[in-house]
Amino acid sequence: MSYKKSELAFKEAYQVIPGGVDSPVRAFSSVGGTPVFIERGEGGELIDIDGNRYIDFVQSWGPLIWGHADKDIEKSVIEAVKRGLSFGAPTLGETDLANEIVEMFDSIEKVRFVSSGTEAVMSAIRLARGYTKRDDFIKFTGCYHGHADSLLVQAGSGMATFGSPSSPGVPADLTKHTLLATYNDIESVKACFAQSENGVSSVIIEPIAGNMGLVPADEAFLEELRVLCDEHGALLIFDEVMSGFRASITGYQGIGAVKPDIVTLGKVIGAGMPVGAFGTRKEIMAELSPEGPIYQAGTLSGNPVAMSAGLTSLKKLKADPTIYKILEKRATRLMEGFKASADELNIPMVTTVRGSMFGFYFSDKEVKNFNDALENNSELFGKFHGKMLEKGVYLACSSYETGFISIATTDEMIEKAIKACKESLNELI
Ligand SMILES: *Cc1c(COP(=O)(O)O)cnc(C)c1O
């Protein structure tokens, strides 16, 4: 496989775009090599500018549950484009999409649309702080909630501690209200509550974590979290920007019983267009501007083209409830195939599947939190990633990312990927 054109394109991009990419996860830094530049997508596959074809298990990092260039979504977007790209005034599509969300999610009575997952979470935190009139909030090490200042805190795992920023440019003053707890460890959450001097506004969690590999929270842990939040008058925020419409059609809600106060959504909700959303009870939303004093706004929020893409995608998902069974069957088959090859060669591997999401680590340790995840053999993953790419399988370029199956990912593609895995591992030992 030749990557000549991509290599040249990357060099040129590097001159004018920091690191040659507009989001760091695209840079292949942790696996080595050059990112491939994409020319187009076709269903479950990607074609790069050198003409190489790949089975795509990234699917734009989640949004494309229908795969690339889905005809119905394409049609609705083109129709919307013809009516105009943006008006900065209300459109019917916003109410239509809001109605779909409200109908689907038990915890959502009203929803506000924004343009990214980062914006959705940032706004949800502000709403929780404004509503409870408290500044502190608790997050979990290894959970990613976008790149807003107060959320860019990961360090200090193990013991609960006041967060220090994990990026230069984020003043410590802006993260001093971010308390860090350990995923699936309720004692660490209790310690955070005890540590907070002026009260905790909210606890934010990915109920099915997808940004340290795929690590679902234990149901008992989430139940205890709910109880702790109620005892302390804190709001529970489920960040389902990734797991929403992915783990099941309603994300965690379709799998577990714990009810959050606020839900954040993104990725699939825009079907590949920039959309995020946060929703909650009417009583809490009454505090958001213009109903209430907590400010939140966006020139392109609820963009009509993006709304039409999201609405078409959701309506298609709702029309066929068997979709998630098929997706989960394919993801499970993929992971069983990978695991069988690894077992045969005595390479330790643990795998997880939730709906259309899958994860695997080169590790023999069951992963319950970020520290466990850190024990995976990421060096082996880096080499494996390169081998798979050569064989036409496009995996996320880090061992801490979740993989995605789209509806356009066929059984044949799954079998091809399993075969590629077997060959790759054989070449690596
Ligand atoms: C991707 C992601 C975000 C950030 O969304 P962007 O659209 O990249 O800003 C937030 N939370 C979770 C759980 C995510 O997976």
The ligand as a Tripos MOL2 file, in Angstrom:
@<TRIPOS>MOLECULE
LIG
   15    15     1     0     0
SMALL
NO_CHARGES

@<TRIPOS>ATOM
      1 C1        -16.5870   13.6610   21.7090 C.3       1 LIG1
      2 C2        -17.0190   13.8930   23.1020 C.ar      1 LIG1
      3 C3        -17.1980   15.1860   23.6220 C.ar      1 LIG1
      4 C4        -16.8020   16.4270   22.8380 C.3       1 LIG1
      5 O1        -17.5440   16.5800   21.6830 O.3       1 LIG1
      6 P1        -16.9490   17.5160   20.4970 P.3       1 LIG1
      7 O2        -18.0480   17.5210   19.4870 O.co2     1 LIG1
      8 O3        -15.6960   16.8410   20.0410 O.co2     1 LIG1
      9 O4        -16.6970   18.8540   21.0680 O.co2     1 LIG1
     10 C5        -17.7080   15.3250   24.8930 C.ar      1 LIG1
     11 N1        -18.0410   14.2550   25.6290 N.ar      1 LIG1
     12 C6        -17.8720   13.0010   25.1850 C.ar      1 LIG1
     13 C7        -18.2610   11.8530   26.0400 C.3       1 LIG1
     14 C8        -17.3450   12.7680   23.9130 C.ar      1 LIG1
     15 O5        -17.1420   11.5210   23.4880 O.3       1 LIG1
@<TRIPOS>BOND
     1     1     2 1
     2     2     3 ar
     3     2    14 ar
     4     3     4 1
     5     3    10 ar
     6     4     5 1
     7     5     6 1
     8     6     7 2
     9     6     8 1
    10     6     9 1
    11    10    11 ar
    12    11    12 ar
    13    12    13 1
    14    12    14 ar
    15    14    15 1
@<TRIPOS>SUBSTRUCTURE
     1 LIG1         1 GROUP 0 **** ****
